[in-house]
């Protein structure tokens, strides 16, 4: 299957999401006070439970941008949307809105991502490549034996970046399935450890650069012809 990866570009006011496409939005986590008024009470309560102000502001910004993105596809006000939540906390649109796409949200550091697909689940993850992170400890605790062996086989100089590639692919896959790290089946499988774009007959995974010092991954349960990348609020000045 020929695959098209578009450059990051400004989105249209009403983007059209075709069945054979995935849309990926990126946005800076620049907090604006008015964004909190787009959230519902449940989201605001979650933000209040985050004791670190920077994390609370990042959560508010990410959820507000998610609402604004979905509103473009649904032609509704972002504050009018309602969500239900799966067992692992994955949000879905409530009410089975006509034409509503599947979506997934991720954010880390100063950037957020939102992935959308039609008719299938989708998972996305983004991580800032933290030079101070004890990645070996995390790998020992969360990687399967095959994933850990793949990491150890890499040269020391490249091991940190490979850790983040495996981690984002693993988390995007688990989020696409609607589960998390509590899922007993967490082994990505050798196919998904072999390259940056893989398909094992069940899940299509692709690792993606987002911006400098960040790495991301996308997981969808089928191959796609096109991944359109939208640059939402690139400076966060135009609201």
N, C-alpha and C positions, 0 to 999 in steps of 0.2 A: 504494500500500500504506500503510495506516494504521500509524503508528509509535508505540510506547510507550517512553518513557524514564523509568525509575523513579528516585525520589530515592535518595541514598545511605542505606542502612539496614542494620541488624544482620542478618547472615546466619543462616539456620537451620542446625541441626547437620548435616543431610543435604540440601543444596540439590538440587533437581531441575532439570536442564538439558534443556529441550525442543529439538526440532529447529529451531524457528523463533526461537530466542533466542540471544543472546550474553550471557555473564556477565562483568562487569568488577569485579575486586576492587582496592581500594586499601588500603595499609597503611603506617604510618610505619616508617622504617628505624631503629628503636630496637634496639640490639644487646643481647642477653642471652647470657651465656657458654654456657648450656646448649643454645642453638640449634645450636652446632657439632656436637653429638652426633647430630643428625638427618642430617648430610651423609655421603656416602660418601668414600672416600679420594681419588678423582679430583677431587671438588669441593674437598676440603680442600687438595690440592696446588695447585689454581688460586688459592685464597685466599692460600696462603703466597707465591706468586709476586708478589702485589700488595704492593709495598714500603711503601706508605702505609697505616698501620694503619686509618685511617678508611675507606679503600676496601675493605680486606680485610673489615672488620666489616660494611660495607654489602652486600658480596657474600654473606657467610655468612647475614646476616639475610634477604636476598631469596630465596636458594635454600631456606632453611628454611621460609619462609612459602609458597613455591611447593609444597613437599612437603606442608605442612599443609593447603593448599587442595585439592590433588589428592586427599589422603587422605579428605576429606569426601565427595567424589563417588564414590570407589572403595571406601569402607569398609575401608581398610587402614591399617596403621601408616605414618606418614610416612617413617620410617627404612627401611622395607622396599621402597620404590620404587627402580627402576633406570632409567637413561636411556641412550639412544643419541644420537648427534650427527650432524647433517648436515654437508655440505661446508663450510658457512659457520658451523658451530658451533651451529646451532639444536637444542635438545634435544627429544627425543620420548620417550615412555614405551617402555621395552623390554618385549618379551614379548607385545605385542598384548593387553593386559589387556582383558577383556570390559567393554564400557561405558565405556572410557576416552575422555575428550574430547580434542580438539586444544587446545593451550594456547600462550601466549606470555607472556614475562616481560620487564619493563622497570623500570629504576629510575634516579633522578637526585636528587641533593641529599639531601633527607630523606624522600623518598616512593618507594614502589614500586607497580607495577600488575601484575596478572595477568589476562589475557583468556582465556576458554574458549568453545569452540563445539563442536558435535557434527556430524561428517560432513564438515567442510570445514576448510581451513587458517585460521589467524588470526594477525594481527600487531598489536602494540601498541607505542607509544613514549610516553615522558614526558620532558619537559625542564623544568628550572628556568629561568625567564627571567632570565638573567644580564645585568645592566646593564653589566658591564665586558667582555663578550665582543666580540671583533672579528668580528662576524657578516658584514661585507662580505667579509672575506678568505675565510671559509668558503664563502660563497655563490659567490664567484668560482671556488673550487676544486672544488665538489661539485654545484652546480646546473647543470641543462641551460640552453641559451640561452633557452628559453621561460620556465623558472622564474626565471632571472635577470632577464629583461625584466619579468616580473610584479612582482618585488620592486622594481625601479627605477621602475616606474610609480606605486608607492605614495608617499604623502606622507612626508617625512622623519620626522615625528613618529610615524607608524604603521609604519615600515619594520621596526624591530626585532621587534615582535610578529608581523608577517607572516612574517618570516624563520623564527621558531620554529614558526609554523603550517605553513609549507611543509616545514620540516625534519622535524617529527614525522610529518606525513602521508607524506612520502617514505620515512622509515625504517620506519614501520609497514607500508607497502606492500612494501618490500623484505624485511622480516622475514616477512611473510605468505607471500611467494613462496619463502622459504627461502634467499634470497641476501643480499647485502650491498652495500656501496658498490663492491665489485670487479665487480659485475654490469655488463656492457656496456650493457644496456638499463636506463637509470636515469631516463628522462623520464616524469614523472607523467602528462603529457598535459594539454591545456587544460581538459578537463572537470573534473579534480580541482584545478585552480587557481581555479575560478570561484566556489566556495562552501564552507561549512564541512561540508556533508553532500552527497556526490556519488556517482553511480554511472555508470560508462562502459560498462555492458554486461558487464564482466568483474569489476571490483572495486568494492566499496562502501567508501567512506572517510568517516569522521566525526571531526571535531575536537571535543574535549571539555575543559571546565574540570575540574580536579581539586581544587585548592585555591588559595589566593592565591599568585601568582607562579609558578604551574606551568601548563603546557599539555600536552595529550596528544592522541593520535590512534589510531584503531582502523581496521584494514583486514581485510575479509573478502570472499571471492570470490562473494558474492551478497547481495542485500538481506535484511534481517531485520525481523521484526515487533516485536521487543522487545529492549531492552538493559536488563538488570537490573544494578544497581550495588550492590555489597556493601561495607560498611565493616568490613574485617577488622582486629581489634586496634586500635581507634581511639586507645587510650591506651597500648597495649602493656603494660598492667598485668595483664590477665587472660590467662594463658598456657594 
